[in-house]
Amino acid sequence: MLTLYGVARSRASRIIWLCHELDLPFRHVPVIQAYRLADPTADDAPLNTLSPEFLRLSPAGAVPVMDDDGLVLSESLACTLYLAGRAGAPIGPADEAEAALMTQWAFYGATAIEEDALTLLKLHRPGQAQDGADAGIVAEAAERLVRPMTVVENHLAARGHLVGERFTVADLNMAEIIRYAKGYGPLMAQFPAITAWLANCQARPAFEKMWQMRLAEPE
Ligand SMILES: N[C@@H](CCC(=O)N[C@@H](CS)C(=O)NCC(=O)O)C(=O)O
């Protein structure tokens, strides 16, 4: 039995979405990020990323972590690639070449896109006037994103999906990363193929199931 540690309002969302795609049952332990609690060390604090029992499982003190019959794995993208690799096509790889391409896109998303996209999510206030230091940081992050997102845009415009011309874990991982930038209109407007692809990814019933789980959790 797969056990997943991490609230749905974290990168655990990637694994939850994938489990729903694969109809893979899992036990959910909603470990919350310590920084979201006033006093994560208080006696009555919920299980969080600084709780000693969680740190014994994951010394990095970050969610998600999963335990698959004794295999304890952290890093959300390692988790999704592992589960999809075991499941195989259509969501996972049909062969080693596809597996390599799925790994390539996961690394590209994590190293070239995720950090700046997260900056947009954290600092941009959609629909509100923004000035001061945050506005500059947001503008710089968006500027840096143009190059890697153009790579993704051109690939999607030509192929429709990242790997194998079907929805796979490569799309799921990248969609979850690019979701962080979705609220920043001036950037997204430059990428019509990404915008259409992201809408299709998020229209999938498994995404919707994951999203409802997030919404059911406190902000
Ligand atoms: N690269 C890691 C990042 C993990 C990470 O930073 N997780 C955040 C939540 S999404 C966290 O647990 N932060 C804990 C904290 O800062 O207290 C992954 O993809 O799993």
The ligand as an SDF file (V2000), in Angstrom:
LIG
                    3D

 20 19  0  0  0  0  0  0  0  0999 V2000
   12.0930   19.7640   -4.6470 N   0  0  0  0  0  0  0  0  0  0  0  0
   11.1970   19.3200   -3.6040 C   0  0  0  0  0  0  0  0  0  0  0  0
   10.6620   20.5530   -2.8770 C   0  0  0  0  0  0  0  0  0  0  0  0
    9.9290   20.1570   -1.6130 C   0  0  0  0  0  0  0  0  0  0  0  0
    9.4160   21.3690   -0.8630 C   0  0  0  0  0  0  0  0  0  0  0  0
   10.0540   22.4280   -0.8130 O   0  0  0  0  0  0  0  0  0  0  0  0
    8.2440   21.2150   -0.2530 N   0  0  0  0  0  0  0  0  0  0  0  0
    7.6290   22.3000    0.5050 C   0  0  0  0  0  0  0  0  0  0  0  0
    6.1240   22.2560    0.2920 C   0  0  0  0  0  0  0  0  0  0  0  0
    5.6350   22.2850   -1.3960 S   0  0  0  0  0  0  0  0  0  0  0  0
    7.8790   22.0440    1.9840 C   0  0  0  0  0  0  0  0  0  0  0  0
    7.6380   20.9600    2.4580 O   0  0  0  0  0  0  0  0  0  0  0  0
    8.3590   23.0150    2.7420 N   0  0  0  0  0  0  0  0  0  0  0  0
    8.4880   22.7880    4.1620 C   0  0  0  0  0  0  0  0  0  0  0  0
    8.8690   23.9270    4.9740 C   0  0  0  0  0  0  0  0  0  0  0  0
    9.5000   24.8320    4.4090 O   0  0  0  0  0  0  0  0  0  0  0  0
    8.5760   23.9080    6.1750 O   0  0  0  0  0  0  0  0  0  0  0  0
   10.0650   18.4890   -4.2480 C   0  0  0  0  0  0  0  0  0  0  0  0
    9.7630   18.6770   -5.4360 O   0  0  0  0  0  0  0  0  0  0  0  0
    9.4910   17.6330   -3.5680 O   0  0  0  0  0  0  0  0  0  0  0  0
  1  2  1  0
  2  3  1  0
  2 18  1  0
  3  4  1  0
  4  5  1  0
  5  6  2  0
  5  7  1  0
  7  8  1  0
  8  9  1  0
  8 11  1  0
  9 10  1  0
 11 12  2  0
 11 13  1  0
 13 14  1  0
 14 15  1  0
 15 16  2  0
 15 17  1  0
 18 19  2  0
 18 20  1  0
M  END
$$$$
